[in-house]
Amino acid sequence: MSVPEPQPILSRPTEAAVFLVLLALPGSEAEIAELLADVSGLKRSVGFRVPEAELSCVVGIGAGLWERLTASPPPTGLHPFRELAGPRHTAVSTPGDLLFHIRANRFDMCFELAQRLTDRLRGRAEVVDEVHGFRSFDERDLLGFVDGTENPEGAAAAEAVLIGEEDPAFAGGSYVIVQKYHHDLRRWDALPTEEQELIVGRTKLADIELPDELKPPDSHLALNVITGPDGEERQIMRFNMPFGRVGAAEFGTYYIAYARTSELIEQMLTNMFIGNPPGTTDRILDFSTAVTGSLFFAPSAALLEDLPPAAPPGVKSTGTPRSAPETGDSSLGIGSLRGQPHV
């Protein structure tokens, strides 16, 4: 099976990013669908002037908007982000209908595309969260550690992120979860480097994973490693970026993770906030607080540009997307990890 062309999820890390989360206004679905079909064109109109800036944009659609926007049945792994209330920390759930993940090697390119998108959506959707991310030295977060070391590369990255023939109606798509974390840098910077390394599970300067016998079970790295029944590590792609305002003493990380199933990212977050075993929560959360949390689906480029329109009010949709095979089976089978390829 030939997998449809995905959105530019697997673009290389860049110097800058703008993350926009929006809520759609009632009755604006047709205009929003028209804008989504034009996103690639808007990106080209901005990006052609400085091609070396490598401008890209990925669009994610939330569960609530999906049901109002299109006749295509929602992917089974798409739902509102579920709050995770642990014994000490909480992964909050915040509303979001649309996500624009804009990246480039120049911030002005990101800014202009963000402006054009929001201009088109004025009166149709409102921005509820906007974060301007920047590259910090050699891909480090504001805690001082390299972020994204464990990202897969090449074919392994596509295998980890993109839905394939196991779900042809949504092939080429991906699930994406975003969270905004605020860091208490005063308390973090007061720790000795050796203690910081035990919390993260890696050395700070050389970015080398600590041996298993030295890595605490509540370290960030230990809780984020998930293996399948075959013993192989299951992977996701993170494109996190630092952000902040020095005058307001706001220092943070914008967490953005893509995966072939939403459950895999949710399992990692469950390990962090609930613990694995329960109660063994991620030590990094003692210094980093999640203030947002949303789940989206990023459809393939072709599906994004040609979403089957929603049925008029009072008319029941057939629920069959144009690209789906004529099987009559509405069970898409994304939601379960069983039977999924292990990556």
N, C-alpha and C positions, 0 to 999 in steps of 0.2 A: 504493500500500500504506500502511495506517495503522500507524505504528511503535508498539509497546507502550509504555506509560508507563515511563520509566526511573526508577531510584532518584534521589534528590535530589543527583545529582553536580554539577549546575550551580548549586547554591545560591551566594549571594553570599559573599565572604570575610567572616569573622566575627572577633570579638575573641579567641576561645579555641577550642581543639580538644583532643580526646583521641584518640590513635592506639593501638589495641590490636591486637597480633598474637598469635594463639593456636595451639596444637597440639591437635588432637583426640585423645582417648584411644580406643584400640581398642574397638569394640563400642558406641560412643556415637552412631553415625550417625543413628539414628532420632530420638533425643532432640534432636540438633543441628538436624535438619531441622525439627522441631516448633518449636524456638526461632526459627529463621530466618523461619518463617512468621508469627511473632508480633512481629518487630522493629518493624514500623510501629506496631503497637498499643502496645508499650512506649514508643516515642518519643512517641506522642500522650498517654499517661498522665502523662509527665513534662512535656512541652512545653505542655500546655493551660493550665497555671497562669501562665505568663509567655510569652504568644504573641509578644511583641515581641522575645524572645530569639532567635527563629528557629532553634530546635533542629532538627538534622537528623542522620541517620545513614545512611551507605552501607556495605553489606556486600560484601566480596570473598571469593571462595572459591579456595583454592589447588588446584593440579593433583592432588596426592595425595588430598586429601579429596574432590574432585569425583568421582573414580572410585569411591570407597567410598560416597558419599552418595546418588548418583542414577543412574537408568538412562539419563538423557539423555547422549548422547555428549559428551565435552568439546569446547569450542571449540578449533579447531585452533591458535590462537595461545596456548593456555594450556599452560604447562609450568613445571617448576621454574626459578627464576631462574638464568641461566647466568653463572657467574663470568667476569669479564673481567680477565685478568692481563696488564697492559701492561708496557712496559719499565721504568716507574718507579712505577706505582700499580696497585692492584687493586680492582675492584668485587667485593666478596665476595658469596657466596650464602649466605643463612641460611634455615632452615626456617620455614614458616608455612602453616597450613591455613585460618585465618580472619583477616580484617581487618575491624575496625570503625573507620570514619572518622567520628568524632562531632564536630559543630561547633555553636557557639552564640555569642551575644554575651555570655553569662555563663558563667563557668567552672563554677559550681555546677550548672548544668543538664547540662553535659557530664559532670561527675563522677557525678551521680546516675544518669544513663542508663548510664554505664559500669558502675556498681555493680550496677544491676538486671540487665544483660546477663551479667555475670560470676557473679552469684548463680545465675541460671538454668543456667549452664554448669558450676557447681561439680561436680567429680567426672566431668565429661564432656569438658572441655577446660581446658587450663592456659595462662595468659598467659606468653608468653616475651619479650615486649617491650611496654612501656607508656611512652608519651611524652606529656607535657602541654605543648601548644603555646600560645603567646600572640602577640597582635599587637604588633609593635614599631613605634611611631610611625606613619609613613605607609607601612605595608606593607614595612618594611625588614627585612633579615636582620641578624644580629649582626656581619656584616662591614661594615655601614653602607650597603649598597646596596638600592634598591627591588627587591623580588623579585616576579616575575609580570607585569612590564610587557607582555610580548609575548603574554599570554593573549588568545585570540580572544573576541569578544563576540557576544551575540545568536544569530542563526541560524548564524553561522560557528562558534560554540562547539559547538552541537549537532552540526553537520556534522563537526567535528573529533573529537568524543568518542564519539558514539553510532553503533552498528552499525545499518544500515538494511536495505533490501530486498536488498542483495547477499548477505545471510545471514539469511533469515527466521527460522530456528530460534533465533537469538540476537539478534534485532532489539531495540533499546532497551538492550542491554548495552554494556559498556565494559571495556577492559583497564586495569589499574592496577598501577604499580610503585612500591614504597616503598623508600627508603634513609635511613638515619640517618647524618648527617655530623657529625664533631667538628672544630671549628676551633681552630687554634693562633693565638689572638688576640694573644699577645705578639709573635710574629713578624710577623703581619699589620699590627698597629697601628704597628710600627716602620717600615713602608714609607711613603714620601711618597704623598700623595693621587694625584699624577699617575701613579705607577707602579701603584697599585691600579686606577685607571681603565683603564690599558692591559691589565691582567690580565682585568678584567671585560668591557671593551668598551663601557662607558657612563660618562658623567660621574656623579660621586658625589652632588653636591648637586641638580643639576637633572634627573638621570635621562634624559639625552639620549644616544642612540646615537652613538658616535664615527663619523666618516666612514670609508668603506672604506679609504682610503689611509692612515689613522692607526691602524686596528684591526689588531693583530698576528694572524697566522694561528693562534696558540695561545691567543688570548683565549677566554674562556668563551662569549661571544656568537657569535663566528665559528664555533666548532665545533658550536653547537647550532642553526644554521640549515640546514635540509634542504629542498631543492627537488625537486619531481617532474619528470617528463619534459616537462611543459608549462611549466616555468619558475616555477610558482607555489610559494610556500613552504608546506610541510606543517606543520601545527600540532598541538599538544597542549595540555592544560589542566593547569597546576600549581597546587596549593593548599598550597605549602610554608609552614612556620611555624617560628619560632625556638623553642628550648627551652634549658634550662640549669640549673646549680646553681652559684651563685657560690662557695660554700664549697669545692666540689670542683674549682673552675676548669674546669667542664665547660660549654662553649659550643657550640651546634650548630644545625643546620638539619635539620628533618625534611622530606625530599623526597618528595612524593607527586604522581604524574603520571598522568593519564587520557588514553586515546587509543582511536581506532577500531580500531587494530591494535597488537599488542604490539611488532611489528617496528620501528615508528617510534620508540618510546621507546628500544628496544634499540639502534637505530642511533645515536641521540644519545649514549647512554652509551658506545658503542663509539668514537665520535669523541673523546669526552673521555678515555677510559682507554687506548685503543690508539693513537689519533691519526688525523687525516685531513689529509695522508697519514700512514701509520703512523710513529710516533715524535714527531709533533707533538701532544703531549698537552696537556690543559687546564692552564694555569698555576695555576688556582685550586686544583688538587689538591695543589700544593706546600704548601698551608695548610689543606686540608680533607680529612679521611680518612673514607672510607665504612666503617662498622662493621657495617651490616646491608644486606641486599638480598633482596627477595621480589617475586614476580609473582602477581597474583590476577586473577580475572574477576568483575566486578560484573554479575550478570544483571539483566534488567528486573525491575521491582517484581512483576509478575504471575508470572514464572518463579520468583523467589525464594520467593514465598508458596505455590507449587504445584509443587515439584520432583518429577518422577516418582521414586518410591522405587526404590532399588537392588534388583536381583533377589536372592532368598535365596541363601545359599551353595550352590554346586553347580548353580544354575540359570542358564543363559546368558541375558543380557539381550537384548532385541530391538534395543536401542540407538536407538530412535526416540522423541524427546521428544514430549509431547502436543501442543505448539504447532507442530511441524514439519509442512510439507506432505507429503502422501503421494506422495513422488517415488521413494522407495527408494534415493536417493542419499545416502550417508553422508559424502561429501566436502563439507565446509562452506566451504572456500575463504577462510578468514580469514587464514591464515598468509602469503600472498603479497601483496606490495604491488602487483603487477601486477593491473590490472583494478579496483583500488580507486579511489574518488573521491579526487582530490587536493585538499587543503584548505590 
